[in-house]
Amino acid sequence: MSRSLLKYTRVLEIVWDTIKVRVPIEDTREPAVRFNDLAVIETVNGRKSLAQTIFIDRDVVTLQVFSGTKGISTEATATFLGHPMQTPYSANILGRVFDGAGVAIDGGPDLSAEPHIDIGGPTVNPAERAVPNKMIRTDVPMIDVFNTLVESQNIPIFSVSGEPFNAFLSRIGIQADADIVVSGGLGLIFDDYHTFRTSFEDAGVFSRTVMFVNQAIDPLVERLLVPDMALAVAEKFAVEEGKRLLVLLTDMAAYADAMKEVGISQERVPSQRGYMGDLYSQLARDTKKPVTMPKAGRLRF
């Protein structure tokens, strides 16, 4: 049987936004379920929700349900898709807006037939990387003169509540000397999302922009996937097509808070200020450099 058609009905436990499913161990070289594999959870009344494998203990698989477990009973079924989270990738995604699950939300043409790529690939070995030396002009004097943005590097933008950091990030995306801009919004209210989109449209650069947006009302788990989606698409364009990419991520504080809530739902022991112990390693993986406690925004190239 194909791994993409494996369906299991033995739901053992439902805790917060996670469910545990018993998956019989088969005597094969190919495991039935892998870490980060996606699954479709279907309730008895036919409602479907997307879930991701977050823990495997022998034959017990723990799934994080994106839309929450409300309405899901132990009679639900889990169908594993045989692959991790994916996002569309082609020239047709330029000028489009996607949610945290990689689904287009702008009302444009369907992209389900476009090629898809896995997100969350391995981190580049810094010992094998060429020394960055190509400047990216942003036309922001404080960046270009005092904290120059260089290809394959990133810079943090620290802010406090009330400061217009989203408007500043959109200004950088408009002015930057880049072929493609990938914008990743984390936990944005609708006004902030609308500000980003209208700013790019009014400046005439929306056709070279890809937006991945997790709004405040969207599932919390998808907030953790947006950085991986943005970086996966950017790396494809940069490596395979030789494009100059600029990735904007805002805001990393929302990402850290999402990690905290997901960790608590998994009954993990919190560390500093209630955050999980692997917060810093996760942020370093997403930004490719050591970081301090996250603040309002982060600019990634």
C-alpha positions, -999 to +999 in steps of 0.1 A: +000+000+000+012+035-008+024+055+022+002+084+010-029+063+015-023+049+050-054+054+072-057+046+109-087+047+132-072+040+165-072+074+183-059+068+218-060+103+233-069+139+227-051+166+247-053+203+239-046+205+201-029+172+199-041+137+193-024+103+197-029+076+171-017+040+173+001+030+141+010-007+139+047-013+135+054-031+102+084-052+095+096-032+066+125-010+058+102+019+050+086+034+081+048+039+079+050+074+095+079+098+097+085+128+119+069+160+104+047+139+080+013+155+074-020+138+080-057+146+074-079+141+104-115+134+095-143+135+120-174+113+120-194+141+104-169+145+075-150+176+087-113+175+077-084+191+094-047+191+086-022+178+112+015+173+115+035+145+132+054+160+161+064+129+182+067+092+176+070+067+205+072+032+190+037+026+176+021+058+191+022+088+169+013+123+183-002+147+158-006+185+162-040+195+146-037+229+129-072+240+134-075+226+170-093+195+183-127+210+189-153+186+174-128+157+171-136+125+189-118+092+193-138+079+164-120+102+140-096+088+114-061+099+105-049+095+069-011+101+065+000+118+033+035+104+033+053+138+031+061+168+052+045+203+047+050+216+012+046+249-006+040+257-043+071+268-062+071+282-097+072+316-114+034+316-110+036+322-073+050+358-078+023+383-069+004+358-048-005+356-011-005+323+008-015+313+043+006+293+068-004+260+052+008+271+017-028+277+004-034+307-018-058+332+000-059+360-026-087+346-048-063+341-077-060+310-100-057+276-084-020+265-079-026+229-069-011+216-101+021+236-097+053+219-085+056+217-047+087+216-025+093+204+010+099+230+037+123+229+066+154+216+047+188+211+063+208+241+074+237+251+051+271+242+064+288+275+072+323+260+066+314+254+030+298+287+023+315+315+003+323+346+023+294+371+018+306+402+000+277+415-021+259+445-006+221+448-009+211+484-012+180+493+008+181+531+004+178+533+042+209+553+054+210+537+089+212+503+072+233+510+041+259+530+060+260+516+096+246+481+094+251+470+057+229+442+045+249+416+026+238+386+005+233+354+026+233+375+058+205+389+079+200+418+103+176+422+132+153+452+136+144+456+173+114+477+182+089+482+210+051+482+211+036+511+192+065+517+168+056+514+131+080+486+123+057+469+098+055+500+077+093+502+079+097+466+068+074+472+038+095+503+029+126+482+029+109+456+007+099+483-018+132+501-020+156+471-018+178+462-048+164+427-051+148+407-079+122+390-056+109+399-022+094+371+001+074+385+029+065+363+059+039+377+083+035+360+118+004+366+138-006+397+119-038+415+125-058+423+093-047+459+093-011+450+093-016+424+065-035+450+045-008+476+050+019+452+036-002+442+006-014+477-003+021+492+001+036+467-023+007+472-048+008+510-046+046+510-052+042+487-082+064+459-068+037+434-059+044+414-091+079+405-078+066+397-043+055+365-026+036+368+007+031+341+033+007+354+059-004+339+092-031+362+107-039+364+143-071+344+138-054+316+119-042+283+135-013+288+158+007+259+145+008+275+110+027+305+125+057+282+131+057+271+094+058+305+078+096+311+082+104+277+067+080+283+038+095+317+031+131+305+032+124+274+012+109+294-017+137+320-014+164+294-015+149+278-046+148+311-065+183+320-054+201+287-059+183+273-090+175+306-108+202+329-096+178+355-084+186+381-057+162+375-029+151+395+001+131+378+029+112+399+054+100+382+086+077+399+111+074+395+139+096+370+157+080+377+191+048+362+178+068+332+166+083+328+201+049+331+218+035+304+194+064+281+203+055+287+240+019+278+236+025+248+215+051+236+240+027+240+269+001+220+250+026+192+248+033+194+285+069+204+280+088+220+308+092+257+301+125+275+306+133+313+307+102+335+310+080+306+302+096+299+268+107+264+257+143+254+262+149+250+224+136+285+216+170+299+208+181+270+187+149+272+167+153+309+161+189+304+151+178+277+127+153+301+111+176+330+109+209+311+104+227+330+132+228+333+170+200+355+184+189+372+216+154+374+230+131+381+201+116+415+197+094+430+170+109+422+136+137+405+118+150+412+083+164+381+065+183+380+032 
